[in-house]
Amino acid sequence: MPPASEVTAGRVALPSRAASRPPAHDFSRKYGWFILPALIVIAAVIVFPWLFTLWMSVHDWNVTGDHRFVAFDNYRRLVSDERFLESVARTFWFTALAVIIPIALGLWAALTFHRHFPWRGILRTVFVMPMMATPVAIALVWTMMFHPQLGVLNYLLSLAGIPPFAWVYSPDTVIPTLVMVEVWHWTPLVMLILLGGLAGLPTDPYESALIDGASRWQMFRYITWPLILPYVMIAVVIRTIDSLKVFDTIAVISQGGPGTASETLNYFLYLQAFQFYNIGYASAVVVVFFVIIIALSLLLLHLRQKTKWNA
Amino acid sequence: MSRTDRFITRRAALKTGASAAVLGAFGAPMVARHAIGQSAFNWKRFAGQKIDVLLVKNPRSDLMQAAEKQFTELTGIKVESEQVPEQQQRQKAMIEFTSGKPSFDVAHLSMHVQKRLSEKGKWMDDLRPMVADQSMTNPQFDFSDYGKAGLNFCTAADGKLNAIPTFVDYWILYYNKELFEQKGVAYPKTMDEIFTAAQKLNDPAKGIAGFVSRGLKNANVPVWTSWMLGMGMETVSTDGKLLTETPEAIWAAELYKKLNRDVAPPGTVGFNWNECQTSFSQGRAAMWLDGIGFATPLEDKTKSRIAGKVGYGVVPAGPKAQHSAIFGDGLGIASASKNKGPAWFYIQFITNKANQLNILKNGAGSPARNSAFANQDVVRESIFGKQWFDTVLASAQIGRPGLPVIIPVTEFRDIFGVALTNMISGADPKTELAKATAAFKPVLEKSEQG
């Protein structure tokens, strides 16, 4: 017999689920320490370095000397440092080119390789090969090819009757040339992402469009493009972050030169931190760099959400 | 007791005498050598101990590592050494020395970059007491054998010997003998003649430049300082004043500009040594100003089209002086090391005459000991030829530092390097040097504070 208190209006009150679950504070007390290792790791490898970087950025700190608190002097110096401001502008210019061109070429390649044609598998493998190579090794090979007197590129131009080009050996052409290396290296990645998107598209809309007499361009414009836009945005986010922090290609091929013509924000940061040992100033650059990357990433993720909703 | 027991027979005496003579002839020198080796210097004093060595990645370090086995057999000291690429090695040295607890006992230092920095930071131990201590230094070490140029790099202003020189790089003028002969041009005697000779040799239609040198920022500064040495002046005075706006500096910058603009290959503004080497070794440049250590690839018939046709010349005289810009490396003992004795044994062994000669034999650069160059067998057998050796010896007589002895050497090279590249692009040398000097002055002043 159940106790009288549990009998209500002729029914037996069964213990509810909520009542059987231990109270929240008991749960956290009992199992809370399970997250402690993760918290310690995050604090050690993410939180502490960040707080330390912020702390260093408000100090005048050179490895060879003492450090002293200077408040926001490093940030003020950044605002008036022409070389820094130029490197920021150059970074955006480089990023814009190194994102737009691979996306356009990658989309074209993905649409091409999505179709069935003889040797498709082999050609697709060949197309993906640049992505597998080590950036530094690639950069060294390109450096040899760019040599204005003996490089193979100018030799090929001469066969076509075109005068020699300065490639990375001129302040005017160094950025487009470095972008060319990036495009060659990373277009396959964009192609793979978009090829994955194309493979997942439904066939029904295309069949309907064919019946309605739509042209190939109309099918691309009104069916393919909206459906693969989320994948394009993923590629844009990845390429943007990669291009903003590009270092190896520039360090090996042009070392920021000629002069400062290819000195991007990341290379400027490297010089300040690891060549001049201005740790405080370099930390301020890191903070600004981080803010730029976060702002751009948030903007792109926001745009990606919008494309998802539209799709 | 028989007669023979008490008296030595004639035959027995002869036998014994002959045996003694044979033993004496072969055994005595061995015993004597052993005795001298042991009594003069005890290499086994630190047997069983271990040292860590930080080296820069280059062919000389390969030779040092190859000699470690012999060192361990001789001393019983175990060596753990690592080679790190130059830029990263400098960063590693800087960070570890600054931490106060470096992980190595012996470190390679590029004295043309790290001299002042290591002095101010008191990175290295003064080696003079070690050199003077007969129980610590092998009598055959012969400290007086080291050339003045290398020793100057390793000696601080207060006389402390912070390292033992291992390598000295002299800047010389390489020239293509075949091109010079074809055009009937003589080797230039002055810096001005370099330009006039280059004008005669320059043949853009055939893709041949009259002259090539580094144009890439940072790497290009020693070219300018080489010309400035021809005016008898370095870029920073002994009391730490910048001399980079002087008429001498401007003259040198103007020479740099016209050589790299008027008679150089296209794109020289982005040339580092490797691009220069490619142009010169493929017969596309008639002259090249750079370090003497590049002779090996130039004389390699599998890589160079001008092997056997390379001329080596001392840097011609400037209007006021004749000097060769020099750069040097050394090995020193970290002040914080707890194994200073074994570390010193390592340094004196690895920089001994035989190992320094080995650098020369293997075409790994120019050693810091004079005796290496006096070895006529090596001179005869070398692929470089006598002219190369003569050039080294003559350059050693007129060597002066190619970079200022200051802490922010890299910033100096960066700021003035940008100014020089701007000049190649057409900017006015005087204006560019004024701008660079104004930018660098506070950096220099700040570096000596604190």
Boltz contact constraints between the chains, C-beta under 6 A:
constraints:
  - contact:
      token1: [A, 63]
      token2: [B, 98]
      max_distance: 6.0
  - contact:
      token1: [A, 65]
      token2: [B, 450]
      max_distance: 6.0
  - contact:
      token1: [A, 66]
      token2: [B, 450]
      max_distance: 6.0
  - contact:
      token1: [A, 147]
      token2: [B, 278]
      max_distance: 6.0
  - contact:
      token1: [A, 148]
      token2: [B, 266]
      max_distance: 6.0
  - contact:
      token1: [A, 148]
      token2: [B, 267]
      max_distance: 6.0
  - contact:
      token1: [A, 149]
      token2: [B, 207]
      max_distance: 6.0
  - contact:
      token1: [A, 149]
      token2: [B, 265]
      max_distance: 6.0
  - contact:
      token1: [A, 149]
      token2: [B, 279]
      max_distance: 6.0
  - contact:
      token1: [A, 149]
      token2: [B, 284]
      max_distance: 6.0
  - contact:
      token1: [A, 150]
      token2: [B, 278]
      max_distance: 6.0
  - contact:
      token1: [A, 150]
      token2: [B, 282]
      max_distance: 6.0
  - contact:
      token1: [A, 166]
      token2: [B, 267]
      max_distance: 6.0
  - contact:
      token1: [A, 168]
      token2: [B, 270]
      max_distance: 6.0
  - contact:
      token1: [A, 169]
      token2: [B, 267]
      max_distance: 6.0
  - contact:
      token1: [A, 169]
      token2: [B, 270]
      max_distance: 6.0
  - contact:
      token1: [A, 257]
      token2: [B, 216]
      max_distance: 6.0
  - contact:
      token1: [A, 257]
      token2: [B, 217]
      max_distance: 6.0
  - contact:
      token1: [A, 257]
      token2: [B, 270]
      max_distance: 6.0
  - contact:
      token1: [A, 258]
      token2: [B, 269]
      max_distance: 6.0
  - contact:
      token1: [A, 258]
      token2: [B, 270]
      max_distance: 6.0
  - contact:
      token1: [A, 258]
      token2: [B, 421]
      max_distance: 6.0
  - contact:
      token1: [A, 259]
      token2: [B, 217]
      max_distance: 6.0
  - contact:
      token1: [A, 259]
      token2: [B, 418]
      max_distance: 6.0
  - contact:
      token1: [A, 259]
      token2: [B, 421]
      max_distance: 6.0
  - contact:
      token1: [A, 259]
      token2: [B, 422]
      max_distance: 6.0
  - contact:
      token1: [A, 260]
      token2: [B, 418]
      max_distance: 6.0
  - contact:
      token1: [A, 274]
      token2: [B, 91]
      max_distance: 6.0
  - contact:
      token1: [A, 275]
      token2: [B, 410]
      max_distance: 6.0
  - contact:
      token1: [A, 276]
      token2: [B, 411]
      max_distance: 6.0
